[in-house]
Amino acid sequence: MKRQAFALLPLVIVAAVALAAPEPGSSAKSSAKSSAKSSSKLVSGTFSGLKFRSIGPANTSGRIVDLAVHPRDKSTWYVATAYGGVWKTTNAGTAFTPIFDEQGTSSIGCVTLAPSRPLTVWVGSGENNSQRSVGWGDGVYRSDDGGKNWTNVGLKTSEHIGRIVVHPTNPDVVWVAAQGPLWSGGGDRGVYKSTDGGKTWKQVLKVDEWTGANEVHLDPHDANVLYASTYQRHRRVWTLIDGGPGSAIWKSTDGGDTWKKLTNGLPTGDMGRIGLVVPSTERDVIVATITPTAAETGRRRETRCRPIGERCGGAEREHPDVRRETSARCPPPDGCCDRSAWHPS
């Protein structure tokens, strides 16, 4: 009896497998049917109602950095974006048209109209900020037909331009505040002046290879008087050298040919970035926002040590490429830092 039971068991298993097995060719038929169903969906009619739309990033490239309004037609604006080119509206913002898409960069620092010839539009390329994700530009652009056509007119190694001002009655006289490269020294940096509409440029204010011009402003009451702020900076992966002795406020009384550093009433120590406003409603008034020294505000100082291999204070640092923070009341460790910057604590 036991032998018969064991003999019947393989027959039962074989029968079960045979019943579960699909009919010959049924798998191929099912696969073909599924494939036909999928391919029938991949036709133009399926997607005809869909349109591409921008979904971002809104934060990184959507920042508005400057705005220029036509002096006689207040419904016409030019809008500069940090990394989205230049846009124009002729209906006071109801609709905007991109007008800079075919140029060498989409990173913009400023946009300016010539007061006496508003169809002449000036664009300074390269967002003038210092974060790691900042985009860079390739110089100054000019359009004489309201943004339809553009010409790059130079200062291509400035990379970041903070402001452009145009003479109120002569559209060919222009001043540019070029901040210069963020990650390296040199380049086109400082205040530049052109008297021929950008064909040639003259550097009229230079501080050093690490300091550029953050802003330049024309006195609305006297076209021979200009003010400029310079800003010393250097971005590294691990920190930002955000200020130094090169940061200052300057004044010119001869159309920008010569400059004098202003010091009366200003912080005596190193300063960071400086913003300026020259009001048209008041004479001899300048408003400045200044990053002051830590001693005056209780801010902290960020420092970095010298590269590996350089001795400092009689000892070599094992891990020099790190940011070290010290209190405003305490000196840097072992005097081992070659540059410093102040930030709000």
C-alpha positions in Angstrom: 0.0 0.0 0.0 2.8 2.4 0.8 4.5 1.7 -2.5 1.3 2.5 -4.4 0.8 5.8 -2.5 4.3 7.0 -3.5 3.8 5.8 -7.1 0.7 7.9 -7.5 2.2 11.1 -6.1 4.3 12.0 -9.1 1.2 11.5 -11.3 -0.8 14.0 -9.3 2.0 16.6 -9.5 2.3 16.2 -13.2 -1.4 16.6 -13.7 -1.5 19.8 -11.6 1.3 21.3 -13.6 -0.4 20.4 -16.9 -3.7 22.0 -15.8 -1.9 25.2 -14.7 0.2 25.6 -17.9 -1.2 28.0 -20.5 -2.3 27.0 -23.9 0.4 27.1 -26.6 0.7 30.6 -28.1 -1.6 32.2 -25.5 1.3 34.1 -23.8 2.4 35.6 -27.1 -1.2 36.6 -28.0 -1.5 38.4 -24.6 1.8 40.2 -25.0 0.9 41.3 -28.5 -2.5 42.6 -27.4 -0.9 44.6 -24.5 1.7 46.0 -26.9 -1.0 47.0 -29.4 -3.0 48.7 -26.6 0.1 50.7 -25.5 1.1 51.8 -29.0 -2.4 52.9 -29.7 -2.0 55.5 -26.9 1.3 56.9 -28.3 -0.3 59.0 -31.0 -0.4 62.8 -31.5 -4.0 63.1 -30.5 -3.2 61.8 -27.0 -0.9 64.8 -26.3 -2.5 67.5 -28.5 -4.1 69.2 -25.5 -0.9 69.4 -23.5 1.5 72.4 -23.6 4.9 72.8 -22.0 5.1 75.3 -19.1 7.8 76.5 -16.8 7.8 74.8 -13.4 10.9 76.4 -12.0 13.3 76.9 -10.4 11.5 80.1 -9.3 14.0 81.0 -6.5 17.4 80.7 -8.2 16.6 82.2 -11.6 13.5 84.2 -10.8 15.0 86.9 -8.7 14.4 90.4 -10.0 17.6 92.4 -9.8 16.7 95.7 -11.6 13.9 97.6 -13.3 14.0 100.5 -15.8 10.9 102.5 -16.7 10.6 104.6 -19.9 10.8 108.2 -18.7 7.9 109.3 -20.9 5.9 106.1 -21.4 5.3 104.7 -17.9 3.7 101.6 -19.3 7.0 100.4 -20.8 9.3 98.6 -18.4 12.5 96.6 -18.8 13.1 94.0 -16.1 16.4 92.3 -15.3 16.5 88.9 -13.7 19.3 87.2 -11.9 19.5 84.3 -14.3 16.5 84.7 -16.6 17.6 87.4 -19.0 15.8 90.7 -19.6 12.0 91.0 -20.1 9.9 93.9 -21.5 6.4 95.0 -21.0 4.5 97.7 -22.9 1.3 97.4 -21.0 2.4 98.2 -17.5 3.1 94.6 -16.5 0.0 92.8 -17.9 2.3 90.8 -20.2 6.0 90.4 -20.6 8.2 89.4 -23.5 11.8 88.0 -23.2 14.1 90.2 -25.2 17.6 88.8 -24.3 17.4 85.1 -25.0 19.7 85.1 -28.0 22.6 86.8 -26.2 25.8 85.3 -24.6 24.4 85.0 -21.1 21.2 85.0 -19.2 22.6 86.3 -15.9 21.9 90.0 -15.5 23.2 92.6 -13.1 21.4 95.7 -14.2 19.4 97.4 -16.9 19.4 101.2 -17.7 17.8 103.5 -20.3 19.4 106.6 -21.7 17.3 109.5 -20.3 17.5 111.6 -23.5 17.1 108.6 -25.9 15.0 105.9 -24.1 15.2 103.5 -27.0 18.9 103.1 -26.1 18.9 100.3 -23.5 22.0 99.3 -21.6 22.4 95.9 -19.8 25.2 95.0 -17.4 25.5 91.2 -17.5 26.4 89.0 -14.5 24.3 89.1 -11.3 26.1 91.2 -8.7 25.8 88.9 -5.7 28.2 86.7 -3.9 26.5 83.3 -3.3 28.0 80.1 -4.6 25.2 79.7 -7.1 25.6 83.1 -8.7 25.7 83.3 -12.5 28.4 85.3 -14.3 28.1 87.5 -17.4 30.2 88.5 -20.4 30.2 92.3 -20.3 28.1 95.3 -21.3 25.3 95.2 -23.9 23.6 98.0 -25.8 20.4 98.2 -27.8 19.3 101.2 -29.9 15.9 99.9 -30.8 14.3 99.2 -27.5 15.7 95.7 -27.0 15.1 94.2 -30.5 18.8 93.9 -31.3 21.8 93.9 -29.1 25.6 94.5 -29.3 28.2 93.5 -26.7 30.3 96.6 -26.3 33.0 95.2 -24.0 34.2 94.7 -20.4 33.8 91.0 -21.0 36.0 89.9 -18.1 34.0 91.9 -15.5 31.7 88.9 -15.0 29.5 90.9 -12.5 28.2 94.4 -13.2 26.3 96.3 -10.4 25.1 99.5 -12.1 25.2 101.6 -15.3 24.4 105.3 -15.4 24.0 107.4 -18.5 24.5 111.2 -18.9 21.1 113.0 -18.7 21.6 114.8 -22.1 24.4 112.9 -23.9 23.4 109.3 -24.4 27.0 108.4 -25.5 28.5 109.2 -22.1 28.2 106.2 -19.8 29.6 105.1 -16.5 29.8 101.4 -15.4 30.3 99.9 -12.0 32.1 96.6 -12.6 32.5 94.4 -9.6 34.8 91.9 -11.3 35.1 88.1 -10.9 33.8 86.5 -7.7 36.1 83.5 -7.6 39.3 85.1 -8.6 41.2 88.4 -8.7 41.8 90.7 -11.6 39.4 91.1 -14.6 37.6 94.3 -15.5 36.8 95.8 -12.2 36.3 99.3 -10.9 34.4 102.3 -12.5 34.7 102.6 -16.3 33.7 105.6 -18.5 32.8 105.8 -22.2 32.3 109.0 -24.2 31.5 107.3 -27.5 28.6 105.0 -26.6 30.6 102.0 -25.5 33.1 101.8 -28.4 36.0 102.5 -26.0 36.2 102.4 -22.2 38.6 104.0 -19.7 39.0 102.8 -16.2 38.6 105.9 -14.1 38.5 104.3 -10.6 40.7 101.4 -9.6 41.5 100.1 -6.1 43.2 96.7 -6.4 42.8 93.3 -8.0 40.3 92.1 -5.3 38.1 95.2 -5.1 35.5 96.2 -7.7 32.8 98.9 -8.0 29.5 97.8 -6.5 27.5 100.9 -7.5 27.9 104.2 -9.3 25.4 107.1 -9.1 25.0 110.4 -10.9 24.0 113.4 -8.9 20.5 114.4 -10.2 21.4 118.0 -9.7 24.8 118.1 -11.3 25.9 115.7 -14.0 29.6 116.4 -13.2 29.2 114.9 -9.7 29.2 111.1 -9.2 29.4 108.8 -6.2 30.6 105.2 -6.2 31.0 102.4 -3.7 33.7 99.9 -4.0 33.5 96.4 -2.5 36.3 94.0 -1.6 35.3 90.3 -1.8 36.5 86.9 -2.7 34.3 83.7 -2.8 35.8 80.4 -1.7 33.9 77.1 -1.5 34.0 77.1 2.3 33.5 80.8 3.0 33.1 84.4 1.6 35.7 87.1 2.2 33.0 89.7 2.5 34.8 93.0 2.8 38.1 94.6 3.6 40.1 97.8 3.3 39.2 98.2 -0.3 35.5 98.8 0.5 34.8 102.5 0.5 32.7 105.4 -0.8 34.1 107.7 -3.5 33.1 111.1 -5.0 34.0 112.7 -8.3 33.3 116.4 -9.3 34.7 116.3 -12.8 32.5 113.8 -14.5 34.2 110.7 -13.2 37.7 111.5 -14.4 39.2 111.7 -10.9 37.9 110.4 -7.5 38.3 111.2 -3.8 37.7 108.7 -1.0 35.1 109.9 1.5 35.9 109.1 5.2 34.2 111.7 7.4 31.6 110.0 9.6 32.1 106.6 8.2 33.3 103.4 10.0 37.0 103.5 10.6 37.6 99.8 10.2 37.1 97.4 7.3 33.7 97.7 5.6 31.8 95.2 3.5 29.3 95.8 0.7 27.9 99.4 0.5 24.6 100.4 -1.1 24.0 104.1 -2.1 21.0 106.3 -2.9 21.3 109.9 -4.1 17.9 111.4 -3.7 16.5 113.7 -6.3 14.4 115.5 -3.8 17.3 116.8 -1.7 20.6 118.4 -2.5 23.9 117.2 -1.0 22.3 114.2 0.6 23.5 110.6 0.2 22.1 107.6 1.9 24.4 104.6 2.4 23.9 101.1 3.8 27.2 99.8 5.1 28.3 96.6 6.6 30.4 98.0 9.5 33.2 96.6 11.6 32.6 94.0 14.3 33.9 96.3 17.1 31.0 98.8 16.4 28.2 96.3 16.1 29.2 93.1 18.0 29.3 91.1 14.8 31.3 88.0 14.3 34.3 87.7 12.1 34.8 84.8 9.7 38.4 83.9 8.9 40.3 81.3 6.9 43.8 79.9 7.5 46.6 80.0 5.0 47.1 77.0 2.6 48.8 73.8 3.7 52.6 74.1 3.8 52.7 77.8 4.9 53.8 78.2 8.5 51.8 80.4 10.8 52.6 81.4 14.3 55.4 78.8 14.5 53.1 75.9 13.7 51.5 74.3 10.6 47.7 73.7 10.5 46.6 70.1 9.7 43.3 71.2 8.3 43.6 74.8 7.2 40.8 74.9 4.6 38.1 75.3 7.1 36.2 78.3 8.3 37.1 79.6 11.8 34.9 81.9 13.7 36.1 84.2 16.4 34.4 86.6 18.7 34.7 90.3 18.0 36.6 90.6 21.3 39.0 87.8 20.6 41.9 87.7 18.1 42.1 85.1 15.4 43.8 81.9 16.6 47.6 82.2 16.4 47.3 85.0 13.9 46.8 82.3 11.3 44.4 84.1 9.0 45.3 86.2 6.0 41.9 87.7 5.3 38.8 88.3 7.4 35.2 89.4 6.9 32.4 90.5 9.2 28.8 89.2 9.1 25.7 89.7 11.3 25.8 87.3 14.3 
